[in-house]
């Protein structure tokens, strides 16, 4: 879906990095290494995105760091677009439809760090969750979002991750 709108794979990967979670940040060489790209391709896209105002450039400890510009008028729209691209909306809707008493849902692993690896790892926190449904759900969601989905179930999650749902 997004590939037909944005033809640069590097730009898509940078958008996923910075807009999936606003806490994600990076510098040129680190991003190039993380995405297994050459620094010139990353530099070009970082310059394009920062000139457009989508990401901010800030000097920090002698390095130029980049992060999403939360003040940009299209920030919420871009974040929503990236979350749809990753499939977060589909994952949450499918989980909540028949899962049981879900307290919180987290994205962990690569996507929590903004790495577009194609494997979405989801932690479901709750009690009396429908484990049979979870087993059937992964291939169904995978078919819808075209990414591998792995579920982990726990009663209390204490690790690091991107909180995408909380039942208050």
N, C-alpha and C positions, 0 to 999 in steps of 0.2 A: 504494500500500500504506500508507504512512505518513500520507497525507492523510486516510484514513478513520479513523485512530486519533487524529490530532491535526488539528483542523479549522483552526487558525490557520496560514496560510501564513507569516506573519511569525515565529511560533515555530519552525516547521520550518527556516526559513532561518537563524535564530539557532542552533539546535541543530547544523545542518550546519557553521556557522562555527566553533563552539567545540568540537565533539566529533569532527570529522573528523581534526583535528590539534590536540593540546593546546598547541602553540606559538601557535595563533591567539588573538588578543586584540583588543579594540576598545573604543572609547568611543562614547557616545550619538550625537553628530553625525556622526562618521566612519561608524558603522554605518548610520545613516539615509541618508547620501549613497551609500554602497557598495551598499545594497539598494534605493535609489530609493524609500524609504518616508518618511512623515512622522515626526518625532521623537516624537510622542505615542504612535504605535503601537509603535515600538521601545521607548520608555520603559516602557510598560505590560508588554510581554513580558519585558523585562530585569528589572523588579521582580518579576514572577511567578516567573521562573526563579531569581532570587537568593533570594527568600523561601523557595522550596522547597529551596534549598541546592545546586542543580545547577550554578550558576555563582557565582563569587566577585566581589565588588566591592572594588576597591582604589584608593586615591587615588595618583596618580602624576603628578608635574609639574603639579599643579593640575587634573588631569582625573580623572574616575572611570573607571577601566578595568575591563573585564569579561573573565573567562576561565573555562574549565571548572574545576570543582572535582574534582580528581583523587582527593580523599579521600572523596568521596560514595560510599555503598555501591552505588549504581546506575551509577557512572561507567563501568565496563567494559561493562555491559549496554547503556547508552545509546550508547557508542562503537561497539559491535558493530552495534546497530540502525541507526545513521547510516551506517556503512560498507556495510551491506546495502542501505539505501535508495539510496545512490549507485551501488551495483553493484560495489564493489571485489572482493567474494568471487567473483562470476561472472567478472569480468575475469581475475583471477589463475588461477582454475581452467581457463578456456578457453585462456589463453596457455600454461600449463605442460603442457597435455595433448599438444600436437603442435608446439610452437614451435621446439624446438632447444635450444641451450646458453644459456639465459637466466641471466645473472648477477644482475641486479637489475631491479626494476620500480618506476617512480616515477609518481605522479600530479603533474602540473604544471598551471599555468594557474589558472583560477578556483577549481576544487575544492581545490587545494592551499592556497589562501587562504581557503577556507571559503565561497566564493560559489557558491550553487546556481543556476548559469546554464543547466544542461541540456546542457553540452558537457564531456565528460570527456576530458582530454588525458593520454595514457599514453606514457611513455618506456620503451622496452625496451632494456636494455643487455645485450649478449652478442655471441658470435661464431657464425657459421654459422647464423643465424636463418632460419627458413622464411618468406621474404617472400611467397610465394604464399598461405600460410595466413593471414598477417596481413591481406592484402587481402580475403580471404573472411570473416575474423573480425569486422571492424568492424560490418557490417550485422547479423550474427547476434547479437552482444552488444547492439546497439542495440535489437533486437526484444525481447530479454529484460529489459533494465533501463529501457527507455523513455527513454533519453538518447542523444544523439549521442556517438560515441566516435571519437577521433582518435589514431592511433598514430604514434610517431616512433621510429626505430631508430638505435642508435649502438653503437659498440664500447666507448666510455668516456664516461659522462655526468658532466659537471662542474658542471652548473647547479643551481639550487635547486628543490626539490620534496619531496613527501611520499613517503618510501620505504615501499613496501607489501610488498615481497618481496626477500629476499636469499638467494642460494644460496651457503652457506658451505662 
